[in-house]
Amino acid sequence: MSQDLDQGPFFHGTKAALRPGDLLSPGFPSNYRPEVIMNHIYFTALADGAGLAAEIAALDGTAHVYEVEPTGPFENDPNVTDKKFPGNPTRSYRSAHPVRVIREVHGWTRLSPEALQDWRERIARLTNDPTAEIIN
């Protein structure tokens, strides 16, 4: 599955405070549809992309971006790859296996309060749309 994909480094954005060596695993609710338990852990080769995910997940908490390494095979994220964007310009991936935290990353680009509010409104619309799908 991982053939011809990015070699990293990879990043994951979250509200969770983690330490090097911690594992992030599938099996938790989606940040975008909390009623959906995710079968995969998602990550990207773009620190700012992970930052966006972290800010959406954090709500009023602290957003964290971590450099991570996959512990098993991974694939392009079908929720964005070729469905929303041709190819994989977001360099987004997913794995049914955990990813290991290498270190916390600082200096990623924060969203303006207005942009963050816009993203949260988009997510709220998706959450309330019964036809919105997460390819799980």
ABEGO torsion letter per residue (X at the ends): XABGBBAOBBBBBBABBBBBGBBBBBGBBBAABAABBBABBBBBABAAAAAAAAAAAAEABBBBBBBBBBABBBBBBAAABGAABBEBAAGBBBBABBBBBABBBBGBBBBBAAAAAAAAAAAAAAAABAABBBBX
